[in-house]
């Protein structure tokens, strides 16, 4: 996939554990883990918004476009 998820990097910078971030955002640890590991096919803007609030960051800090990677399409 051409979109790379940097959620683990942001969590490490903010010293937040998966369980804590899941509680702050209001989603399950399992769903957050799927997103963190880059296995998610989609992310809701409302979830991205909550992640940005909890991590005090911009969407571009979490999502990055990597040119040249294979697309799943």
Backbone bond lengths (Angstrom), bond angles and torsions (degrees), N, CA, C in turn:
res aa  C-N    CA-C-N  psi(-1)  N-CA   C-N-CA  omega(-1)  CA-C   N-CA-C  phi
1 X - - - 1.452 - - 1.518 108.58 -
2 X 1.315 116.73 144.81 1.454 122.12 -178.13 1.520 113.30 -80.88
3 X 1.315 117.19 -15.98 1.463 120.82 178.12 1.525 108.03 -96.08
4 X 1.315 115.84 125.06 1.464 121.99 -179.53 1.527 108.89 -107.33
5 X 1.322 116.68 135.27 1.466 122.59 -178.82 1.526 108.99 -97.45
6 X 1.325 116.26 122.16 1.464 122.35 179.43 1.523 112.04 -104.58
7 X 1.318 116.74 27.74 1.453 120.81 -176.12 1.526 111.71 -62.03
8 X 1.337 117.21 -40.23 1.458 120.18 179.85 1.524 111.82 -63.23
9 X 1.319 116.92 -35.49 1.472 121.45 178.28 1.530 110.07 -66.22
10 X 1.323 115.74 -45.65 1.468 119.69 -179.64 1.529 110.99 -66.22
11 X 1.318 116.77 -37.59 1.466 119.83 177.83 1.525 110.45 -63.94
12 X 1.310 117.05 -40.62 1.463 120.77 178.92 1.525 110.95 -66.23
13 X 1.330 116.99 -41.36 1.472 120.63 178.93 1.524 111.33 -62.15
14 X 1.325 116.06 -35.74 1.475 120.98 -177.98 1.532 112.21 -93.58
15 X 1.337 115.43 -0.63 1.471 121.53 -179.63 1.528 111.76 54.83
16 X 1.328 114.63 46.01 1.469 121.15 178.93 1.517 109.48 -110.57
17 X 1.309 116.02 135.35 1.463 121.82 176.13 1.521 108.72 -87.17
18 X 1.316 114.80 160.10 1.459 121.65 -178.68 1.526 111.51 -56.33
19 X 1.320 116.44 -45.69 1.463 120.93 -178.20 1.527 111.38 -61.58
20 X 1.326 116.49 -44.12 1.465 121.10 -179.50 1.522 111.16 -64.47
21 X 1.341 116.49 -46.04 1.463 120.22 -179.70 1.526 110.72 -64.70
22 X 1.316 117.41 -40.06 1.465 120.70 178.10 1.526 110.75 -59.39
23 X 1.325 116.70 -41.45 1.466 120.58 178.51 1.529 111.19 -66.44
24 X 1.335 117.15 -41.08 1.465 120.87 179.90 1.527 111.93 -64.79
25 X 1.327 115.99 -38.16 1.457 121.52 -176.46 1.529 111.95 -85.02
26 X 1.322 116.46 -27.09 1.459 119.94 179.38 1.509 113.49 86.46
27 X 1.343 117.06 31.92 1.451 120.85 173.97 1.530 108.27 -126.83
28 X 1.312 116.22 166.00 1.458 118.96 -177.86 1.528 110.58 -72.92
29 X 1.318 115.21 155.69 1.467 120.16 176.38 1.522 110.31 -60.94
30 X 1.323 116.90 -36.62 1.454 120.81 -179.80 1.528 111.32 -62.90
31 X 1.335 117.00 -45.85 1.462 120.53 179.40 1.521 111.26 -66.02
32 X 1.312 117.11 -38.65 1.459 120.64 178.13 1.528 110.16 -66.46
33 X 1.312 116.69 -37.93 1.467 121.49 177.74 1.524 111.07 -63.41
34 X 1.319 117.17 -41.87 1.471 121.82 177.46 1.527 109.56 -59.41
35 X 1.313 116.90 -44.12 1.460 121.21 178.61 1.524 110.78 -65.99
36 X 1.318 116.61 -46.20 1.465 121.92 -177.76 1.526 111.71 -60.65
37 X 1.314 116.63 -37.08 1.457 121.12 -177.90 1.527 113.67 -86.03
38 X 1.327 116.51 4.62 1.455 120.55 176.64 1.514 114.48 74.92
39 X 1.312 117.98 18.97 1.464 122.22 -178.40 1.527 112.58 -94.27
40 X 1.326 117.71 -9.16 1.468 121.44 -178.21 1.529 110.14 -72.09
41 X 1.305 116.36 141.07 1.456 122.32 177.01 1.525 111.82 -89.53
42 X 1.334 115.94 -18.63 1.462 120.79 -178.20 1.527 108.98 -157.59
43 X 1.317 114.89 159.73 1.462 120.45 173.37 1.524 107.08 -139.70
44 X 1.300 115.79 133.41 1.469 120.07 179.04 1.521 109.57 -73.43
45 X 1.327 115.59 146.08 1.459 119.78 177.34 1.527 110.94 -61.64
46 X 1.312 117.07 -33.92 1.458 119.75 179.32 1.535 110.53 -65.60
47 X 1.333 117.18 -37.54 1.466 121.02 177.03 1.517 110.25 -69.46
48 X 1.322 116.92 -43.66 1.466 120.95 177.35 1.526 110.69 -60.58
49 X 1.313 116.52 -40.25 1.459 121.33 177.48 1.528 111.09 -60.91
50 X 1.331 116.63 -46.55 1.466 120.90 -179.92 1.523 111.23 -65.31
51 X 1.335 116.81 -37.99 1.467 120.25 176.94 1.529 110.75 -62.58
52 X 1.324 116.15 -43.49 1.464 120.43 179.58 1.531 111.41 -63.91
53 X 1.310 116.79 -38.25 1.465 120.45 177.53 1.525 109.93 -65.48
54 X 1.328 116.73 -48.62 1.468 121.36 -177.27 1.529 111.89 -65.21
55 X 1.337 116.69 -37.06 1.463 120.69 -177.20 1.528 113.12 -94.45
56 X 1.339 115.71 -2.30 1.468 121.74 -178.41 1.521 110.70 50.85
57 X 1.347 114.47 58.50 1.460 119.82 -177.31 1.524 110.44 -144.53
58 X 1.304 115.47 -178.71 1.456 122.89 177.01 1.531 108.77 -103.27
59 X 1.338 118.87 157.85 1.463 120.65 178.68 1.536 112.51 -55.21
60 X 1.321 117.30 -34.74 1.459 121.55 178.97 1.517 113.61 -67.30
61 X 1.322 117.24 -16.35 1.461 120.53 175.13 1.529 110.73 -77.53
62 X 1.322 116.24 -22.80 1.463 122.04 -178.04 1.523 111.31 -99.11
63 X 1.329 116.80 -41.03 1.461 122.37 -177.84 1.521 110.46 -110.40
64 X 1.329 116.41 135.28 1.466 120.69 177.96 1.519 109.54 -138.04
65 X 1.315 115.77 140.79 1.456 121.59 176.02 1.527 108.61 -90.23
66 X 1.322 116.81 125.42 1.463 122.33 178.82 1.527 108.25 -113.12
67 X 1.319 116.82 109.27 1.459 121.51 -179.19 1.521 110.66 -69.85
68 X 1.309 115.64 141.67 1.444 121.11 175.86 1.512 114.80 93.50
69 X 1.316 118.21 -8.57 1.456 119.99 176.71 1.518 108.97 -81.15
70 X 1.313 116.30 147.87 1.458 121.27 179.30 1.518 111.51 -62.56
71 X 1.303 115.43 142.34 1.456 121.77 175.45 1.509 109.36 -91.75
72 X 1.341 117.02 147.60 1.458 121.95 177.85 1.512 111.95 -81.77
73 X 1.323 118.16 -6.05 1.467 121.61 -176.46 1.500 112.09 -71.40
